[in-house]
Amino acid sequence: MSAIRRRFIPYFLLGPGTVWLVLFFVVPLFYMFRLSLETGIVGNLEFDWHWANYSDVLSLYDTQLIRSFIYAGAATLLALLVSYPLAYTIAFKAGRWRNALLFAVVAPFFTTYLIRTLAWESILSDDSPVTHVLKVIGFAPDGHVLATGGAVVAGLTYNFLPFMILPIYASLDRIDVRLIEAAKDLYASSTQSFLRVTVPLSMTGVVAGVLLTFIPAAGDYINAQFLGGADNQMIGNVIQALYLTQSNYPSAAALSFLLMALIMIAVVVYIRFAGSEALMGEEAV
């Protein structure tokens, strides 16, 4: 009897999470997929396997879709360039300031996402000191930063920066410093030990951080709405307009599924060519 109990304990523990995912993820996803194959308007929708919804939205909104991936990719790259040195400093150099720096990383989450974005709208306004500095150094020759792609990328980078910092910090913090010391004992320079030991051992955090940053950034619409203007709309803005303004639910659902599919393909390719190599590299070290 005890053996039977031990056998079913894992399934029992997985039960609540499985039920939650089925009810609040799988079921809504099924209904949204069904909606993407319907035709008509709200109140008079008809399910008729209308696969043309997908080709229609792809041809109509391909510019916004490509722009979303470009902005998300740029924000992810900038976040990585900022996050790795910061996470490295917190993990190995911060000492008694470590907790204070970690608090500073997560402190933005104490305010809502919308408030943080509106704050950036004020920071990048034409009369702000930041804009004046950017104008002096040549990054804003016309004295205008808002309603540009750069403003959207800046907002995305800032809002999703903690999602990059924390996984990288966690992977760096788990590194046994004796491995780094052993590399130096074997006459490796600081640069060599960093590139041959520290970086490979931290790649799992980099992979996780890139995914956690890129995926939500690609579907974001708040930053594009407040910082980008009409000429810098992302695919999230289009989906929002289709749902809430035009009430074109089938097209909105089709575009949502198309975005999910493209993100899934990008994630699989990334993990295949970056993630798996990083994991194998860590095991080899």
C-alpha positions, 0 to 999 in steps of 0.5 A: 500500500505504501508503494502505491502511495509513493507512486501516486504522490508525484501525480497528486502534487502535480494535480493542482498546477495541471488543473490550473493550467488546463482551466486558465491556459489550455481552455482559453487558448482553445477558444481563442484558436476557434475564434481565429477561424470564425467570420463575421462581427461580434454578435454574429460570428460563424465558425467556418474554418476560415484559415484565410484570417491568418494570411489576411492579418499577415499581409496587413500587419507584417510591418508592425510584426517585423518592427515588434521583433526588431524592437524586442531584439534590440531591447534584449541585446541592450538589456544583456549588455547592461545586465551582465556587468551589473550582475557580475558586480553584484555577485562577486564585487558587491560584498556587504552592498549585495542586498542593497543592490539587489533591492535596487534591481527589484525596486521598480516592481514596487510601482506599476508597469504603466506608471514606470512607462509614463515616467519615461514619457516625462524623462524623454519629453522635449523639455527634459534635461535628458533630452537636452543632454542627448541633443548636445552629444548628437543623439537627438539633433532635432531635440526630439526623442519621444515618438521614435523607435529609440524611445520605445526600445529604451522603455522596453529595455528599462521595464524588462531589465530586471528579468535579465539581471536576476537570472544572470545573477542567480547563475553567477552566484552559484559558481564555485569561486574555487573553479576560477581560482583553479584556472588562475593557478593554471596560469590563466589570466583574469580575462582567460578565466572569465571567458573560459570559466565564468561565462560558460558557467553563467550561460544558463542564466543568460539563456533564461534572461534573454527568453524572459526579456524577449518574449514579453517585449515582443508582445508589449504595446504600452511602451509603443503607445506612450513612447512611440506614437502612431508611426512606431506601433508594435503588433501588440497595439494592433491586437489591442485595436482589433479587440477593443476598437474595431471589435474584429475578434477573429482577426485579433485572435488569428494575429495573436496565434501568429505572434505566439507561433513566431515567438515559439519558432524564434525560441526553439531556434535560439535554444537550439543554437545557443541554449543547448550549447550553453548547457553542454558547455556548462556540463563540460566545465 
